[in-house]
């Protein structure tokens, strides 16, 4: 039923007269809105509307629906039903700040499940730009005011590439409470907690500092409540930035390889060229090839000259490393000029003040964990 029709019905029942207004309901008319001809509060000479189109003009104040009911018994019943529907999926009663589930609201494991466990939304941190080795992720705390209690967040991260079976390789799982906030995790991961625009909402963040450049990574997050239930998964997949390449050094290596290939190539010179090309990174090798072909392609391109001078087997070992460079980075490495930037990213490393035994995480609430600032540091990110 449209809201304006509901108000018209109240008027018809003599419930919206001038001397008896319902608490929390007010009708105000302006030029930008249209009211039905039955509304006596909206009648203005020459302003009647034959085909009314109601528009919400203004919200003066927000009150619960059950306060509009005059009978106390009906009001309490309506309030109880609304609270149950909102916090307990309509399958239980709200008691203080938790849900007492009905007998029909238990799962196959015998655990009450009337109170839904919200899904956390994992996202890239807007304050830290992803680099070749550093990525910052964050999510808002999903702990509801009433109902289930979040005890931990489990974060999974793994590198995804064509050489890895994603079904068999599960990556690494990190407990936000036990591994990160406790300070027992790896030094390559830092965690922290801050507040969003609303002070009551906590923002959790995790910074990964030791990722591989030009790598495709998948991050997965889910919440765990005090009964051991898992929320729906939230996933972020991203590719780290291209690695830092010294363009001047790449050009020097290209000149060195040309000189080794030029003329008669002895066994010692062949081994020197092979060792030089195998010692550099895949991205550097791609840039060496670019410079070699730019300057000396008229004497034969890099691939042909390597196969001719080093032999098919050694040349294959060198050239197959170029397949590891992504299409995005390979296009950048073909650019005429390459620029690099080094930024300093400040971050906070937080540590829990409490020492909790392993396996006890389900019996405490993550939001109640005492967190203190442990250290302030910086990390160098290469772009």
NORBEL-V742583 format. One record per helix or strand of 3 or more residues. SS is the DSSP state (H for helix, E for strand). FROM is the first residue (numbers start at 0). LEN is the number of residues. If there is no record, write none. Layout:
# NORBEL-V742583
ss=SS from=FROM len=LEN
ss=SS from=FROM len=LEN
This chain:
# NORBEL-V742583
ss=H from=2 len=10
ss=H from=39 len=3
ss=H from=64 len=4
ss=H from=71 len=16
ss=E from=91 len=4
ss=E from=97 len=4
ss=E from=134 len=6
ss=E from=149 len=10
ss=E from=171 len=4
ss=H from=175 len=5
ss=E from=188 len=7
ss=E from=201 len=7
ss=E from=215 len=10
ss=E from=233 len=6
ss=H from=246 len=15
ss=H from=266 len=13
ss=H from=281 len=18
ss=H from=301 len=9
ss=H from=311 len=13
ss=H from=326 len=7
ss=E from=341 len=11
ss=H from=360 len=3
ss=H from=365 len=3
ss=E from=370 len=12
